[in-house]
């Protein structure tokens, strides 16, 4: 399972789900599903999200067995 810190980073940058979705080219629902663990991102999407926040993918996404 992939855990993420998207919600934490959005709060840090005062960003709504819609704002992040526009920046990475997905629907707001996709961001919500990512945050709730209902959807695992593609590598490109994970890369783009990390790029928005200026961090590495590993700082936002972690794999738990």
C-alpha positions as CSV (number, residue, x, y, z in Angstrom):
1,X,0.0,0.0,0.0
2,X,1.2,3.5,-0.8
3,X,0.8,6.1,1.9
4,X,1.1,9.8,1.2
5,X,1.4,13.2,2.8
6,X,-0.5,15.2,0.1
7,X,-3.0,16.6,2.5
8,X,-0.2,17.7,4.8
9,X,1.7,19.4,2.0
10,X,-1.5,21.1,0.7
11,X,-2.2,22.5,4.1
12,X,1.4,23.8,4.4
13,X,1.1,25.6,1.1
14,X,-2.6,26.7,1.8
15,X,-3.7,24.8,-1.3
16,X,-7.1,23.3,-2.0
17,X,-7.5,19.9,-3.8
18,X,-8.8,21.8,-6.8
19,X,-5.6,24.0,-6.9
20,X,-3.3,21.0,-6.9
21,X,-5.4,19.1,-9.4
22,X,-5.2,22.0,-11.9
23,X,-1.4,22.2,-11.4
24,X,-0.9,18.5,-12.1
25,X,-3.6,18.0,-14.8
26,X,-6.1,15.8,-13.0
27,X,-9.6,16.1,-11.6
28,X,-10.1,17.2,-8.0
29,X,-11.6,13.8,-7.2
30,X,-8.3,12.1,-8.2
31,X,-6.5,14.2,-5.5
32,X,-9.2,13.3,-3.0
33,X,-8.9,9.6,-3.9
34,X,-5.1,9.7,-3.6
35,X,-5.4,11.4,-0.1
36,X,-7.8,8.7,1.1
37,X,-5.7,5.8,-0.2
38,X,-8.3,4.7,-2.8
39,X,-6.0,5.3,-5.7
40,X,-2.3,4.8,-6.3
41,X,-0.7,7.4,-8.5
42,X,1.2,6.7,-11.7
43,X,4.9,7.5,-11.6
44,X,4.3,10.6,-13.7
45,X,1.6,11.9,-11.4
46,X,3.7,11.3,-8.3
47,X,6.6,13.1,-9.9
48,X,4.3,16.1,-10.8
49,X,2.9,16.3,-7.3
50,X,6.3,16.3,-5.8
51,X,7.5,18.9,-8.3
52,X,4.6,21.2,-7.3
53,X,5.8,21.1,-3.7
54,X,9.5,21.2,-4.5
55,X,10.3,17.9,-2.8
56,X,11.3,14.4,-3.8
57,X,8.7,11.7,-4.5
58,X,9.9,9.9,-1.4
59,X,9.0,12.8,0.8
60,X,5.4,12.6,-0.2
61,X,4.9,8.9,-1.0
62,X,6.0,5.9,1.0
63,X,5.3,2.2,0.4
64,X,4.1,0.1,3.4
65,X,4.0,-3.7,3.2
